[in-house]
Amino acid sequence: MILGRDKIPLYYQLAEIIIGEIESKGLQENSQLPTEREYCNKYNLSRATVRQAINYLEKKGYVYKIQGSGTFVSSQRLKQKLLKF
């Protein structure tokens, strides 16, 4: 997916990419995600856009943040996905 080609906001496009990574890579609960700076460099986005995407994912329950440590995959989201089956 190339960011910026659609009329969909960049933060939402990035959030969808991160969700895809969490689900396709089968990341374990409490696995650490790349840093904001790594996402900035990888997708050529501003830090504000990356931060907005991470905040969106946190509100949706996909990730949680620990100040000074990073962003991690939420165990709550994984449990919700299993209940749908």
N, CA, C and O of each residue as an XYZ file, in Angstrom:
340
protein
N       0.846     -1.177      0.000
C       0.000      0.000      0.000
C       0.890      1.238      0.000
O       1.797      1.363      0.822
N       0.625      2.130     -0.911
C       1.363      3.384     -0.980
C       0.539      4.449     -0.281
O      -0.609      4.705     -0.643
N       1.136      5.059      0.713
C       0.417      6.057      1.492
C       0.243      7.345      0.699
O       1.136      7.763     -0.038
N      -0.923      7.966      0.861
C      -1.152      9.266      0.284
C      -1.862      9.282     -1.050
O      -2.205     10.358     -1.539
N      -2.094      8.140     -1.655
C      -2.722      8.101     -2.972
C      -4.236      8.208     -2.907
O      -4.872      8.610     -3.881
N      -4.814      7.856     -1.777
C      -6.266      7.886     -1.625
C      -6.688      9.164     -0.910
O      -5.853      9.940     -0.444
N      -7.986      9.362     -0.834
C      -8.511     10.488     -0.070
C      -8.647     10.134      1.407
O      -9.095     10.953      2.210
N      -8.263      8.928      1.756
C      -8.292      8.471      3.143
C      -7.149      9.151      3.892
O      -6.037      9.221      3.370
N      -7.396      9.653      5.101
C      -6.326     10.329      5.861
C      -5.099      9.432      6.060
O      -5.219      8.218      6.223
N      -3.932     10.051      6.042
C      -2.684      9.302      6.169
C      -2.599      8.515      7.472
O      -2.132      7.376      7.484
N      -3.052      9.123      8.566
C      -2.955      8.415      9.849
C      -3.777      7.133      9.819
O      -3.371      6.117     10.384
N      -4.942      7.181      9.154
C      -5.811      6.009      9.088
C      -5.181      4.939      8.195
O      -5.261      3.749      8.498
N      -4.558      5.360      7.100
C      -3.871      4.399      6.234
C      -2.749      3.700      6.992
O      -2.581      2.485      6.885
N      -1.985      4.472      7.756
C      -0.909      3.883      8.549
C      -1.471      2.952      9.612
O      -0.920      1.875      9.843
N      -2.550      3.347     10.257
C      -3.178      2.499     11.274
C      -3.587      1.156     10.673
O      -3.394      0.112     11.296
N      -4.153      1.180      9.463
C      -4.551     -0.063      8.794
C      -3.339     -0.940      8.480
O      -3.414     -2.164      8.580
N      -2.235     -0.319      8.105
C      -1.003     -1.074      7.843
C      -0.520     -1.746      9.129
O      -0.139     -2.916      9.119
N      -0.535     -1.012     10.216
C      -0.070     -1.562     11.497
C      -0.986     -2.698     11.949
O      -0.506     -3.721     12.437
N      -2.296     -2.529     11.793
C      -3.236     -3.602     12.124
C      -2.920     -4.837     11.293
O      -2.907     -5.954     11.809
N      -2.666     -4.633     10.009
C      -2.297     -5.748      9.137
C      -1.036     -6.448      9.605
O      -0.956     -7.676      9.576
N      -0.048     -5.671     10.038
C       1.189     -6.261     10.556
C       0.929     -7.067     11.820
O       1.473     -8.157     11.994
N       0.102     -6.528     12.692
C      -0.209     -7.233     13.941
C      -0.898     -8.558     13.633
O      -0.564     -9.585     14.223
N      -1.852     -8.535     12.716
C      -2.625     -9.744     12.422
C      -1.858    -10.726     11.538
O      -1.897    -11.931     11.788
N      -1.156    -10.233     10.505
C      -0.482    -11.138      9.573
C       0.793    -11.735     10.164
O       1.108    -12.900      9.921
N       1.512    -10.946     10.927
C       2.745    -11.461     11.538
C       2.450    -12.253     12.795
O       3.348    -12.867     13.371
N       1.199    -12.244     13.223
C       0.833    -12.996     14.407
C       1.608    -12.560     15.638
O       2.059    -13.390     16.428
N       1.758    -11.261     15.795
C       2.524    -10.767     16.938
C       1.872    -11.199     18.239
O       0.650    -11.149     18.382
N       2.679    -11.614     19.164
C       2.221    -12.047     20.474
C       1.733    -10.839     21.257
O       2.142     -9.710     20.988
N       0.863    -11.077     22.221
C       0.478     -9.986     23.099
C       1.718     -9.493     23.820
O       2.615    -10.270     24.150
N       1.755     -8.209     24.054
C       2.871     -7.524     24.708
C       4.133     -7.433     23.854
O       5.190     -7.060     24.363
N       4.042     -7.774     22.541
C       5.181     -7.584     21.646
C       5.344     -6.101     21.349
O       4.356     -5.389     21.168
N       6.575     -5.636     21.298
C       6.821     -4.227     21.053
C       6.763     -3.918     19.566
O       7.297     -4.662     18.743
N       6.106     -2.805     19.228
C       6.048     -2.319     17.855
C       7.263     -1.437     17.585
O       7.932     -0.998     18.522
N       7.555     -1.173     16.300
C       8.635     -0.231     15.991
C       8.346      1.146     16.591
O       7.201      1.465     16.911
N       9.384      1.949     16.737
C       9.230      3.285     17.305
C       8.539      4.219     16.317
O       8.447      3.926     15.124
N       8.056      5.344     16.833
C       7.443      6.355     15.979
C       8.428      6.806     14.904
O       8.058      6.967     13.741
N       9.660      7.005     15.293
C      10.680      7.457     14.350
C      10.904      6.430     13.234
O      11.109      6.807     12.080
N      10.866      5.153     13.569
C      11.036      4.120     12.535
C       9.884      4.158     11.539
O      10.100      4.010     10.336
N       8.658      4.355     12.031
C       7.524      4.490     11.116
C       7.654      5.746     10.260
O       7.313      5.732      9.077
N       8.146      6.832     10.856
C       8.356      8.083     10.100
C       9.309      7.845      8.936
O       9.035      8.246      7.805
N      10.418      7.196      9.222
C      11.423      6.944      8.189
C      10.933      5.938      7.149
O      11.175      6.110      5.954
N      10.257      4.906      7.595
C       9.807      3.851      6.687
C       8.759      4.345      5.693
O       8.795      3.974      4.520
N       7.828      5.176      6.151
C       6.718      5.623      5.308
C       6.804      7.102      4.926
O       5.888      7.633      4.298
N       7.898      7.766      5.301
C       8.108      9.177      4.978
C       6.933     10.032      5.447
O       6.354     10.798      4.676
N       6.599      9.887      6.717
C       5.493     10.621      7.325
C       6.013     11.514      8.442
O       7.108     11.303      8.964
N       5.217     12.510      8.801
C       5.578     13.354      9.933
C       5.327     12.596     11.230
O       4.545     11.646     11.276
N       5.998     13.031     12.264
C       5.831     12.387     13.564
C       4.411     12.583     14.084
O       3.871     11.706     14.758
N       3.797     13.737     13.771
C       2.424     14.003     14.208
C       1.449     13.003     13.589
O       0.513     12.559     14.253
N       1.662     12.647     12.325
C       0.796     11.676     11.653
C       0.945     10.298     12.276
O      -0.044      9.606     12.516
N       2.181      9.905     12.536
C       2.438      8.597     13.153
C       1.824      8.554     14.549
O       1.206      7.562     14.937
N       2.002      9.630     15.292
C       1.447      9.700     16.642
C      -0.079      9.590     16.610
O      -0.676      8.923     17.455
N      -0.701     10.246     15.635
C      -2.153     10.188     15.503
C      -2.603      8.752     15.201
O      -3.616      8.298     15.733
N      -1.870      8.050     14.366
C      -2.203      6.659     14.046
C      -2.078      5.769     15.285
O      -2.940      4.928     15.542
N      -1.005      5.959     16.045
C      -0.801      5.163     17.263
C      -1.899      5.454     18.276
O      -2.421      4.534     18.905
N      -2.251      6.722     18.438
C      -3.329      7.088     19.364
C      -4.654      6.473     18.943
O      -5.429      6.015     19.783
N      -4.912      6.462     17.643
C      -6.129      5.837     17.115
C      -6.148      4.343     17.458
O      -7.168      3.817     17.902
N      -5.018      3.668     17.249
C      -4.934      2.235     17.550
C      -5.085      1.967     19.038
O      -5.645      0.946     19.439
N      -4.585      2.882     19.852
C      -4.725      2.728     21.299
C      -6.197      2.842     21.705
O      -6.671      2.076     22.544
N      -6.911      3.789     21.118
C      -8.338      3.954     21.416
C      -9.149      2.746     20.968
O     -10.139      2.386     21.605
N      -8.724      2.113     19.861
C      -9.423      0.942     19.344
C      -9.027     -0.342     20.065
O      -9.629     -1.391     19.831
N      -8.029     -0.275     20.934
C      -7.649     -1.435     21.732
C      -6.621     -2.353     21.095
O      -6.393     -3.455     21.594
N      -5.996     -1.929     20.011
C      -4.987     -2.772     19.370
C      -3.641     -2.701     20.085
O      -2.903     -3.685     20.129
N      -3.325     -1.533     20.645
C      -2.018     -1.340     21.265
C      -2.169     -0.596     22.584
O      -3.214     -0.014     22.873
N      -1.109     -0.626     23.373
C      -1.029      0.216     24.560
C       0.380      0.784     24.626
O       1.325      0.193     24.103
N       0.510      1.937     25.274
C       1.795      2.621     25.352
C       2.276      2.657     26.794
O       1.490      2.786     27.732
N       3.582      2.541     26.942
C       4.232      2.737     28.234
C       5.269      3.826     28.021
O       6.210      3.661     27.243
N       5.089      4.935     28.716
C       5.978      6.071     28.536
C       7.422      5.673     28.821
O       7.738      5.102     29.865
N       8.276      5.988     27.871
C       9.691      5.681     28.015
C      10.073      4.284     27.578
O      11.259      3.968     27.483
N       9.075      3.432     27.305
C       9.363      2.053     26.905
C       8.927      1.741     25.481
O       9.604      0.989     24.780
N       7.806      2.308     25.044
C       7.357      2.060     23.682
C       5.887      1.705     23.590
O       5.108      1.905     24.522
N       5.536      1.172     22.430
C       4.161      0.775     22.128
C       4.128     -0.738     21.956
O       5.007     -1.318     21.319
N       3.107     -1.372     22.530
C       3.037     -2.825     22.568
C       1.674     -3.314     22.095
O       0.682     -2.590     22.183
N       1.631     -4.546     21.591
C       0.382     -5.164     21.155
C      -0.456     -5.491     22.380
O       0.030     -6.081     23.345
N      -1.702     -5.104     22.326
C      -2.606     -5.305     23.455
C      -3.104     -6.741     23.507
O      -3.434     -7.327     22.476
N      -3.157     -7.295     24.680
C      -3.688     -8.650     24.839
C      -5.200     -8.636     24.726
O      -5.796     -9.628     24.306
N      -5.828     -7.538     25.090
C      -7.286     -7.424     25.030
C      -7.773     -7.603     23.596
O      -8.783     -8.270     23.372
N      -7.079     -7.024     22.625
C      -7.499     -7.100     21.230
C      -7.405     -8.539     20.734
O      -8.282     -9.007     20.008
N      -6.373     -9.221     21.111
C      -6.218    -10.601     20.667
C      -7.334    -11.480     21.227
O      -7.841    -12.358     20.527
N      -7.716    -11.253     22.470
C      -8.798    -12.033     23.067
C     -10.118    -11.743     22.377
O     -10.914    -12.659     22.170
N     -10.370    -10.496     22.016
C     -11.608    -10.141     21.322
C     -11.669    -10.840     19.972
O     -12.727    -11.330     19.579
N     -10.541    -10.893     19.252
C     -10.518    -11.544     17.942
C     -10.853    -13.030     18.084
O     -11.562    -13.579     17.241
N     -10.356    -13.686     19.131
C     -10.615    -15.109     19.314
C     -12.082    -15.390     19.627
O     -12.604    -16.436     19.242
N     -12.732    -14.494     20.301
C     -14.137    -14.689     20.639
C     -15.049    -14.619     19.414
O     -16.163    -15.143     19.441
N     -14.590    -13.986     18.361
C     -15.403    -13.865     17.144
C     -15.498    -15.196     16.403
O     -16.439    -15.407     15.638
N     -14.541    -16.095     16.615
C     -14.577    -17.379     15.923
C     -15.584    -18.241     16.583
O     -15.789    -19.381     16.166
